[in-house]
Amino acid sequence: MTDDEDDAYKPLPVVLRPVADELLSSWLARHAAYYGVSGPFFAKWLRLGTPNLSVLDHRLGLTQVVRLSEKLLCDPTALIAMTFINMPSGTAELICRNRAPQICQPCADRHSAEGASGAVPKHWRKAWRVTCPACAAPLSDTTERPANGETLRDTSPFARLWKEAAAGEAIIERFLHGESSFEYSPVGLMSALLVQTWRSCGASGREPAVGWTLGAIVPEFDELARPLKRKIHHAAVAALPISFRPALLAGVSQTIASSDALNAVREQTMLRGRRAFDRLCETARLEANPTTKSHQT
């Protein structure tokens, strides 16, 4: 691979086959590895206008689409489908940036066996997934090294809520695929359930303690979350540690299923937390209107 002007306009001699649901940046990075160059060098050689391949997962211009289509002999529509740029409005904050926080080990093993080692499917970056849509296996936390093939269902402190978490995941998928039967957007409720509040009694039984709205549904959430409180914020759902995700999805499942559960959360939310919770719930109610949201995934 050189900077020869003639090569610049020729298709690549070998084009790797993408795996199912593969991210564009992952596919391009595998090409770079195949040709023995770095990602930034490959991006420069392709004349993409950015050395960072991951940027293309979220911003892909017409010129870049044309360029990639020519070099990789790929349909432009298929290229765009490998990105997140057509995600429904309001879901961008649910896409994890940088390193994927989750992995499906059976699929990763299959990718390796098929010669696509290192391939990253799009769902490995989605902050509402706890199972693999390709094989239905529970996902694993990439920040850990689970022994004996353990998954999130084994390692999460909220594993007891797995059934409810899977239900919450399914609810969000249905919503993103256009189902309009919801009174509240489950995506919006994910944010509402991470609003910080205060509990009337701390561990001493006397002093107030920090908590989260989700703690009204999953009481142990507050205690486990306090040491990590800077990572838990309603405006950064994707930053929530994946081990806490089953609790959040279970909360979504319960509040979607029962207005009483949502009212109970509100009653246990204090001061500014209640105002923020009410505002986010109202936003979630408006987002559930099928005339105001996109149904494209």
Buried (B, 14 or more C-beta within 10 A) or exposed (E): BEEEEEEEEEEBEEBBEBBEBBBBBBBBBBBBBBBEBEBEBBBBBBEBEBEEBBBBBBEBEEEBBEBBBBBBEBEEEEBEEBBBBEBBEBBEBBBBEEEBBBBBBBBBEBBEEEEBEEBBBBBBBBBBBBBBBBEEBBBBBEEEEEEEEBBBBBBBBBBBBBEBBBBBBBBBBBBBEEBEEBEBBBBBBBBBBBBBBBBEEBEEEEEEBBBBBBBBBBEEBBBBBBEEEEEBBBEEBBBBBBBBBBBBBBBBBBBBBEEEBBEBBBEBBBEEBBEBBBEBBEBBBEBBEEEEBEEEE
